Amino acid sequence: DLYPKDSINATQVIFINFGDKETAYSLPVLKACREAGIRAEIFPDAAKMKKQMNYANAKHIAYAVFTGDSEIEAGKVTVKDMEMGGQKLVSTEELIAIVSNGTKIAKEA
């Protein structure tokens, strides 16, 4: 297998780009993830959500992070487990713990 799913340099978390305000809010969280040793990236432009999610799936990125108005108001982010489909509203510290530990987030019934 030339391109294993768990490649050493693979991105672990992608921040979905919803626009300038959301990106500005996401950047310090992205920086904190990188400082914690997490391989993180932000989608370069505010493309349609489907395009960004397809990109994450194609690159086998384990987690996607969303920041919208409700997350910004709460001072948190929503993290989605791309394999299990579950998502959770979390602090930056909780996000780092989830990604670092590879914690699974099950979809609620």
Phi, psi and omega in degrees: 000109182291330183233077180295149181303321183262042178307142185304322185262011184291144175296134179266328184216137176242136176266121181285134185265111178258354181143182187299313183298314182293321178296316179301322178290323184287328188303315177296327178291316177302315180298316179298320177299312180297320179295335178273004177089012179271135177277107187231149176216162175242140179298135190294337179216167183278062178286171177303144181306318182301318179297317181293320179291322176298320177300313180299317179295317181297327180268004180055044178280128188290324185227144173242142180244133180244138174227110176241191182302317183293323177293317180299316179299323182277349183071030184227184174226160172257126178252134179244130174280112187290338179273311185275335178090354179280158176217159188208141175276122187220162173279170177301317181297318179294320178301312180300317179296316181300310183291316181299321182270353183066032182297133178273143177240107183285149176288134180285142183290000000 
